[in-house]
Amino acid sequence: MTAAGADVFFEPKSIAVVGASPRPDNLGKVILDNLLLKYRGRLYAINPKYSSVSGVASYPSLKDVPDFVDLVVIAVNASKTPEVLEDAAAKGVRGAIIFSGGFAETGTEEGIRLQNEVASIAKNHGIRVLGPNCIGVYNSSNGVDTFFLPYGRMRRPKSGPIAVISQSGALLATLMDWAAANGIGISKAINFGNKVDIDEIDSLNYLATASDVKVIVMYLEGATRGRELVNTVKTVTDKYGKPVLVLKGGRTAQGSRATLSHTASIAGSYSVFQSALSDAGALIFDSLEDMFDAAKVLSLEPLPQGPRVAIITNSGGHGVIATDTLSLRGLEVGRASDEIVSSLKGLFPYRVSLNNPFDLTGDARPDQMRVVAETVINNGAADALLMISLVQPPTMDPDATFDMILSLRNKYPQIPLVAVTIGAEPGEKLKERLEDAGVPVFQLPDRAAKALSYLWSFRDTLTEIRKSAGRVPSVSPEERSRVDEIISIAIKEGRSKLLENEALEVLRAYGIDVADYCVATTESEAVECMAKLRPPVAAKIISPDIIHKSDVGGVRLNLTSSQEVVNAFRSIVESVRKNAPSAEVRGVLLQSMVSDGYEVIVGGRRDDEFGPVVTFGAGGLLVELLSDVSISLAPIDPEKAKLLIARTRVSRLLRGYRGLPGANIDSLAEVISRVSVLLSEHQRIKEVDINPVLARLERATAIDARIIVGGD
């Protein structure tokens, strides 16, 4: 028997509910009652006290069921769950949904032990587990509904092209209820709670090939298989063309703490999560309403061929708001051409604006709106339509408005169309009729414009992820071995931080240009170093015991002669012995000072969820002040590194701002790429911080470096 995936939960041929009883408030009974409404597979109740529950035959245990059981729904206390799972294994059950809490989300030793026991039993017997601490699955196409919430307490939405993945069960229930109230169609939904086994990756893999799913909406609180998640999202978006919309809980420090007690997830860095999934093709949201607005439009409309939007409205204010929203989100609301204006001018009074937005004023009629829309499209001047058709004025007959919008949809199926309408009961009925016909409708212009903009965002995303990746820089085996040796020495000595000269040597080994330096252990060696370096020179203490060199008098700057270097060496050593008498002194680093160029930071770290990531941003004193940083999973090629640079505000300076000299972007991108390779090839490097890198016209040069290491 091959291992099951998430399909066993969405498409079971038979279901047994363990713990169901006739008591009205029994969760197992609620689940049975829900399944009896639409599910057409075989159903069994498991409870030794009863012969039937809600008309379904009840058996003392799973082993007593005479037929094969595909899926078991476990609605008993956490302490009894391992025993039930053992029975399921003996029966040959392929999947188990565990509803109860009391596992790892409690943070208790007993809860963690129980969850580990459940995981072990499932793994040993090849049972796929959903949960614990979850509400299960919903599939509108076959009636599978394991939510333990009665229909009278939680509405089920109409069937539609949206699927929902949620780590939170209560949030999923709320979203389903809200979707039902707002006419949003959902075909499938899954909640995996503590995700001891089935998780977002398994769910995405199943939904990617589901024929009734066009858009996937996902709420997560943590990613345990970060790199696999990135690859899966990219496959879903690229290969299957399905948008993946994501909102993450735990974006703040306070929210991150709350996720631990909620679903036993330790939330990682949100900035890494956001960058990693965006690069994979996901659209990231911080608002549930925005996410579902986008899902509605993406599930119903084709992607636009370009960014041009024509706004046709019978309200000037609505048109202005929509224009602002679209423009701020990178779409174009361009002026109408002279040809379009000339062809329309004779059809409208002088007060009508024909310059896009086309404001036909409050006495406009549906047929006039259709003429403008057709003229714009036939002239090749629009890639998308925003029809603001308010039916409050008596000239806007709701039936005629419906016919007008539907005729545009049918005549130009390749042009995305989003509608805005409102107007008491007639407006509500029009909205419902249009949405039943597959037209996305909103009541406010900014929501409509913002939702429409995600069509262009997703098209732009597809273009980016389908670009062929370039080659990352390579490093010789000898240089890699030398870096390994440096790391090993530090770890053997009990150091987590490389000495500065070691860090600079590591960078050089990976082909990164470093400001010339030399290490002196005596005054005579300092003189020899000075002869090799271009002044002015900086002198810095080398010690594994000193973090802030300036605090102990361990730095001297702008040294221009051999005598100044000797004096600086002597002064530094004396100051350190006085201010940090127990510190081990290993010499003085002498380095040519580079003053021209823009200070930027290049670095990275090993993220708990996603592995090595590389960062770029404004450097020097501006790092924490501006928080101008972009992030990518490592490794990346130089072309991707250029995108990282372009995402920052400091990139405007680097390109040459208002006549100022720019920087060598190719050289800077090479540094970023090589740092990403360094992090990828050396698992024991935990953090890299090169601050500053001086981005200059001729090349980018590393000045100071901090490298944190760890492991065996």
Solvent accessible surface area in square Angstrom, and as a share of the most:
residue,aa,sasa,rsa
1,M,175,0.78
2,T,119,0.69
3,A,89,0.69
4,A,9,0.07
5,G,24,0.23
6,A,4,0.03
7,D,52,0.27
8,V,0,0.00
9,F,0,0.00
10,F,0,0.00
11,E,90,0.40
12,P,6,0.04
13,K,147,0.62
14,S,0,0.00
15,I,0,0.00
16,A,0,0.00
17,V,0,0.00
18,V,10,0.06
19,G,14,0.14
20,A,0,0.00
21,S,7,0.05
22,P,62,0.39
23,R,137,0.50
24,P,111,0.70
25,D,102,0.53
26,N,17,0.09
27,L,79,0.39
28,G,0,0.00
29,K,42,0.18
30,V,17,0.10
31,I,0,0.00
32,L,0,0.00
33,D,50,0.26
34,N,6,0.03
35,L,0,0.00
36,L,78,0.39
37,L,96,0.48
38,K,110,0.47
39,Y,14,0.05
40,R,188,0.69
41,G,29,0.28
42,R,108,0.39
43,L,26,0.13
44,Y,14,0.05
45,A,0,0.00
46,I,9,0.04
47,N,18,0.09
48,P,101,0.64
49,K,166,0.70
50,Y,83,0.32
51,S,95,0.62
52,S,54,0.35
53,V,1,0.01
54,S,41,0.27
55,G,76,0.73
56,V,11,0.06
57,A,50,0.39
58,S,11,0.07
59,Y,49,0.19
60,P,78,0.49
61,S,25,0.16
62,L,3,0.01
63,K,120,0.51
64,D,72,0.37
65,V,3,0.02
66,P,96,0.60
67,D,65,0.34
68,F,98,0.41
69,V,0,0.00
70,D,4,0.02
71,L,0,0.00
72,V,0,0.00
73,V,0,0.00
74,I,0,0.00
75,A,22,0.17
76,V,29,0.17
77,N,98,0.50
78,A,13,0.10
79,S,79,0.51
80,K,115,0.49
81,T,0,0.00
82,P,11,0.07
83,E,122,0.55
84,V,19,0.11
85,L,0,0.00
86,E,79,0.35
87,D,30,0.16
88,A,0,0.00
89,A,20,0.15
90,A,75,0.58
91,K,43,0.18
92,G,30,0.28
93,V,3,0.02
94,R,52,0.19
95,G,0,0.00
96,A,0,0.00
97,I,0,0.00
98,I,0,0.00
99,F,12,0.05
100,S,24,0.15
101,G,36,0.35
102,G,31,0.29
103,F,0,0.00
104,A,19,0.15
105,E,20,0.09
106,T,67,0.39
107,G,57,0.55
108,T,69,0.40
109,E,155,0.70
110,E,90,0.41
111,G,2,0.02
112,I,78,0.39
113,R,119,0.43
114,L,10,0.05
115,Q,22,0.10
116,N,90,0.46
117,E,63,0.28
118,V,0,0.00
119,A,35,0.27
120,S,54,0.35
121,I,13,0.07
122,A,5,0.04
123,K,172,0.73
124,N,113,0.58
125,H,93,0.41
126,G,42,0.40
127,I,5,0.02
128,R,46,0.17
129,V,0,0.00
130,L,0,0.00
131,G,0,0.00
132,P,0,0.00
133,N,41,0.21
134,C,4,0.02
135,I,11,0.06
136,G,0,0.00
137,V,0,0.00
138,Y,12,0.05
139,N,2,0.01
140,S,32,0.21
141,S,80,0.52
142,N,50,0.25
143,G,7,0.07
144,V,0,0.00
145,D,4,0.02
146,T,0,0.00
147,F,0,0.00
148,F,47,0.20
149,L,45,0.23
150,P,56,0.35
151,Y,70,0.27
152,G,79,0.76
153,R,197,0.72
154,M,6,0.03
155,R,132,0.48
156,R,29,0.10
157,P,6,0.04
158,K,93,0.39
159,S,78,0.51
160,G,16,0.15
161,P,33,0.21
162,I,3,0.01
163,A,0,0.00
164,V,1,0.00
165,I,0,0.00
166,S,0,0.00
167,Q,0,0.00
168,S,6,0.04
169,G,11,0.11
170,A,77,0.59
171,L,38,0.19
172,L,0,0.00
173,A,11,0.09
174,T,80,0.46
175,L,7,0.03
176,M,0,0.00
177,D,29,0.15
178,W,75,0.26
179,A,0,0.00
180,A,29,0.23
181,A,58,0.45
182,N,60,0.31
183,G,30,0.29
184,I,10,0.05
185,G,8,0.07
186,I,0,0.00
187,S,0,0.00
188,K,8,0.04
189,A,1,0.00
190,I,0,0.00
191,N,0,0.00
192,F,0,0.00
193,G,1,0.01
194,N,10,0.05
195,K,21,0.09
196,V,35,0.20
197,D,44,0.23
198,I,0,0.00
199,D,6,0.03
200,E,0,0.00
201,I,7,0.04
202,D,22,0.12
203,S,0,0.00
204,L,0,0.00
205,N,82,0.42
206,Y,27,0.10
207,L,1,0.00
208,A,5,0.04
209,T,90,0.52
210,A,12,0.09
211,S,119,0.77
212,D,49,0.25
213,V,3,0.02
214,K,120,0.51
215,V,0,0.00
216,I,0,0.00
217,V,1,0.00
218,M,0,0.00
219,Y,24,0.09
220,L,0,0.00
221,E,3,0.01
222,G,2,0.02
223,A,2,0.01
224,T,103,0.60
225,R,83,0.30
226,G,2,0.02
227,R,84,0.31
228,E,80,0.36
229,L,0,0.00
230,V,17,0.10
231,N,95,0.49
232,T,14,0.08
233,V,0,0.00
234,K,83,0.35
235,T,59,0.34
236,V,1,0.00
237,T,0,0.00
238,D,47,0.24
239,K,147,0.62
240,Y,83,0.32
241,G,35,0.33
242,K,23,0.10
243,P,8,0.05
244,V,0,0.00
245,L,0,0.00
246,V,0,0.00
247,L,10,0.05
248,K,0,0.00
249,G,11,0.10
250,G,11,0.11
251,R,93,0.34
252,T,83,0.49
253,A,69,0.53
254,Q,120,0.53
255,G,23,0.22
256,S,29,0.19
257,R,164,0.60
258,A,58,0.45
259,T,6,0.04
260,L,91,0.45
261,S,79,0.51
262,H,73,0.33
263,T,3,0.02
264,A,31,0.24
265,S,11,0.07
266,I,135,0.68
267,A,12,0.09
268,G,22,0.21
269,S,35,0.23
270,Y,43,0.16
271,S,50,0.32
272,V,3,0.02
273,F,0,0.00
274,Q,74,0.33
275,S,22,0.14
276,A,1,0.01
277,L,0,0.00
278,S,45,0.29
279,D,38,0.19
280,A,2,0.02
281,G,0,0.00
282,A,4,0.03
283,L,15,0.07
284,I,35,0.18
285,F,7,0.03
286,D,99,0.51
287,S,35,0.23
288,L,59,0.29
289,E,82,0.37
290,D,26,0.13
291,M,0,0.00
292,F,1,0.00
293,D,7,0.04
294,A,0,0.00
295,A,0,0.00
296,K,22,0.09
297,V,0,0.00
298,L,14,0.07
299,S,5,0.03
300,L,58,0.29
301,E,12,0.05
302,P,49,0.31
303,L,43,0.21
304,P,1,0.01
305,Q,130,0.58
306,G,9,0.09
307,P,30,0.19
308,R,90,0.33
309,V,2,0.01
310,A,2,0.01
311,I,0,0.00
312,I,0,0.00
313,T,0,0.00
314,N,7,0.04
315,S,23,0.15
316,G,32,0.31
317,G,47,0.45
318,H,43,0.19
319,G,0,0.00
320,V,89,0.51
321,I,83,0.42
322,A,0,0.00
323,T,30,0.17
324,D,77,0.40
325,T,22,0.13
326,L,0,0.00
327,S,58,0.37
328,L,155,0.77
329,R,84,0.31
330,G,52,0.50
331,L,8,0.04
332,E,89,0.40
333,V,25,0.14
334,G,42,0.41
335,R,187,0.68
336,A,17,0.13
337,S,49,0.32
338,D,114,0.59
339,E,116,0.52
340,I,2,0.01
341,V,33,0.19
342,S,82,0.53
343,S,66,0.43
344,L,1,0.01
345,K,136,0.57
346,G,77,0.74
347,L,107,0.53
348,F,21,0.09
349,P,58,0.37
350,Y,210,0.80
351,R,120,0.44
352,V,15,0.09
353,S,46,0.30
354,L,14,0.07
355,N,55,0.28
356,N,19,0.10
357,P,32,0.20
358,F,3,0.01
359,D,30,0.16
360,L,3,0.02
361,T,28,0.16
362,G,44,0.42
363,D,66,0.34
364,A,1,0.01
365,R,110,0.40
366,P,9,0.05
367,D,56,0.29
368,Q,29,0.13
369,M,0,0.00
370,R,80,0.29
371,V,53,0.31
372,V,0,0.00
373,A,0,0.00
374,E,37,0.16
375,T,23,0.13
376,V,3,0.02
377,I,17,0.09
378,N,103,0.53
379,N,80,0.41
380,G,45,0.43
381,A,37,0.29
382,A,6,0.05
383,D,12,0.06
384,A,1,0.01
385,L,2,0.01
386,L,0,0.00
387,M,0,0.00
388,I,0,0.00
389,S,0,0.00
390,L,12,0.06
391,V,11,0.07
392,Q,117,0.52
393,P,31,0.19
394,P,135,0.85
395,T,50,0.29
396,M,2,0.01
397,D,68,0.35
398,P,40,0.25
399,D,83,0.43
400,A,40,0.31
401,T,0,0.00
402,F,24,0.10
403,D,86,0.45
404,M,1,0.01
405,I,0,0.00
406,L,42,0.21
407,S,44,0.28
408,L,2,0.01
409,R,37,0.13
410,N,105,0.54
411,K,116,0.49
412,Y,18,0.07
413,P,84,0.53
414,Q,100,0.45
415,I,21,0.11
416,P,0,0.00
417,L,3,0.01
418,V,0,0.00
419,A,0,0.00
420,V,0,0.00
421,T,1,0.00
422,I,58,0.29
423,G,6,0.06
424,A,84,0.65
425,E,108,0.48
426,P,62,0.39
427,G,1,0.01
428,E,92,0.41
429,K,115,0.49
430,L,2,0.01
431,K,37,0.16
432,E,112,0.50
433,R,98,0.36
434,L,0,0.00
435,E,23,0.10
436,D,102,0.53
437,A,44,0.34
438,G,18,0.17
439,V,0,0.00
440,P,0,0.00
441,V,0,0.00
442,F,4,0.02
443,Q,60,0.27
444,L,96,0.48
445,P,8,0.05
446,D,63,0.33
447,R,77,0.28
448,A,0,0.00
449,A,0,0.00
450,K,61,0.26
451,A,1,0.00
452,L,0,0.00
453,S,1,0.00
454,Y,21,0.08
455,L,0,0.00
456,W,58,0.20
457,S,36,0.23
458,F,2,0.01
459,R,72,0.26
460,D,70,0.36
461,T,23,0.13
462,L,15,0.08
463,T,76,0.44
464,E,68,0.31
465,I,15,0.07
466,R,127,0.46
467,K,119,0.50
468,S,112,0.72
469,A,94,0.73
470,G,41,0.40
471,R,223,0.81
472,V,61,0.35
473,P,16,0.10
474,S,95,0.61
475,V,14,0.08
476,S,48,0.31
477,P,85,0.54
478,E,124,0.56
479,E,69,0.31
480,R,76,0.28
481,S,69,0.44
482,R,83,0.30
483,V,0,0.00
484,D,60,0.31
485,E,89,0.40
486,I,4,0.02
487,I,0,0.00
488,S,45,0.29
489,I,72,0.37
490,A,0,0.00
491,I,43,0.22
492,K,184,0.78
493,E,84,0.37
494,G,69,0.66
495,R,26,0.10
496,S,67,0.43
497,K,66,0.28
498,L,2,0.01
499,L,14,0.07
500,E,18,0.08
501,N,32,0.16
502,E,22,0.10
503,A,1,0.00
504,L,0,0.00
505,E,54,0.24
506,V,0,0.00
507,L,0,0.00
508,R,105,0.38
509,A,12,0.09
510,Y,1,0.00
511,G,48,0.46
512,I,4,0.02
513,D,53,0.28
514,V,7,0.04
515,A,5,0.04
516,D,76,0.39
517,Y,39,0.15
518,C,22,0.13
519,V,54,0.31
520,A,0,0.00
521,T,77,0.45
522,T,63,0.37
523,E,60,0.27
524,S,72,0.47
525,E,62,0.28
526,A,0,0.00
527,V,60,0.34
528,E,102,0.46
529,C,3,0.02
530,M,15,0.07
531,A,92,0.71
532,K,150,0.64
533,L,16,0.08
534,R,164,0.60
535,P,62,0.39
536,P,52,0.33
537,V,0,0.00
538,A,8,0.07
539,A,0,0.00
540,K,22,0.09
541,I,1,0.01
542,I,6,0.03
543,S,10,0.07
544,P,41,0.26
545,D,84,0.43
546,I,19,0.10
547,I,129,0.65
548,H,124,0.56
549,K,41,0.17
550,S,85,0.55
551,D,113,0.58
552,V,21,0.12
553,G,21,0.20
554,G,0,0.00
555,V,36,0.21
556,R,68,0.25
557,L,101,0.50
558,N,94,0.48
559,L,16,0.08
560,T,78,0.46
561,S,46,0.30
562,S,50,0.32
563,Q,110,0.49
564,E,71,0.32
565,V,0,0.00
566,V,18,0.11
567,N,70,0.36
568,A,5,0.04
569,F,16,0.07
570,R,105,0.38
571,S,35,0.23
572,I,0,0.00
573,V,15,0.09
574,E,105,0.47
575,S,24,0.16
576,V,1,0.00
577,R,162,0.59
578,K,166,0.70
579,N,79,0.40
580,A,20,0.15
581,P,108,0.68
582,S,113,0.73
583,A,17,0.13
584,E,84,0.38
585,V,49,0.28
586,R,77,0.28
587,G,3,0.03
588,V,0,0.00
589,L,1,0.00
590,L,1,0.00
591,Q,4,0.02
592,S,7,0.04
593,M,58,0.26
594,V,27,0.15
595,S,110,0.71
596,D,76,0.39
597,G,38,0.37
598,Y,43,0.16
599,E,83,0.37
600,V,0,0.00
601,I,22,0.11
602,V,0,0.00
603,G,2,0.02
604,G,8,0.07
605,R,79,0.29
606,R,45,0.16
607,D,7,0.04
608,D,144,0.75
609,E,23,0.10
610,F,1,0.00
611,G,20,0.19
612,P,18,0.11
613,V,1,0.00
614,V,0,0.00
615,T,29,0.17
616,F,0,0.00
617,G,0,0.00
618,A,1,0.01
619,G,2,0.02
620,G,19,0.19
621,L,175,0.87
622,L,78,0.39
623,V,35,0.20
624,E,158,0.71
625,L,137,0.68
626,L,70,0.35
627,S,84,0.54
628,D,7,0.04
629,V,68,0.39
630,S,10,0.06
631,I,19,0.10
632,S,2,0.01
633,L,26,0.13
634,A,2,0.01
635,P,65,0.41
636,I,10,0.05
637,D,11,0.06
638,P,33,0.21
639,E,110,0.49
640,K,45,0.19
641,A,0,0.00
642,K,60,0.25
643,L,68,0.34
644,L,0,0.00
645,I,4,0.02
646,A,59,0.46
647,R,120,0.44
648,T,8,0.04
649,R,146,0.53
650,V,13,0.07
651,S,3,0.02
652,R,135,0.49
653,L,62,0.31
654,L,1,0.00
655,R,151,0.55
656,G,31,0.30
657,Y,71,0.27
658,R,209,0.76
659,G,80,0.77
660,L,91,0.45
661,P,90,0.56
662,G,16,0.15
663,A,13,0.10
664,N,47,0.24
665,I,43,0.22
666,D,89,0.46
667,S,25,0.16
668,L,0,0.00
669,A,0,0.00
670,E,57,0.26
671,V,6,0.04
672,I,0,0.00
673,S,0,0.00
674,R,48,0.17
675,V,0,0.00
676,S,0,0.00
677,V,4,0.02
678,L,0,0.00
679,L,0,0.00
680,S,28,0.18
681,E,69,0.31
682,H,7,0.03
683,Q,115,0.51
684,R,51,0.19
685,I,0,0.00
686,K,74,0.32
687,E,65,0.29
688,V,5,0.03
689,D,44,0.23
690,I,0,0.00
691,N,44,0.22
692,P,20,0.12
693,V,0,0.00
694,L,9,0.04
695,A,1,0.01
696,R,16,0.06
697,L,121,0.60
698,E,89,0.40
699,R,110,0.40
700,A,2,0.01
701,T,3,0.02
702,A,0,0.00
703,I,26,0.13
704,D,47,0.24
705,A,10,0.08
706,R,98,0.36
707,I,0,0.00
708,I,31,0.15
709,V,5,0.03
710,G,19,0.19
711,G,50,0.48
712,D,158,0.82
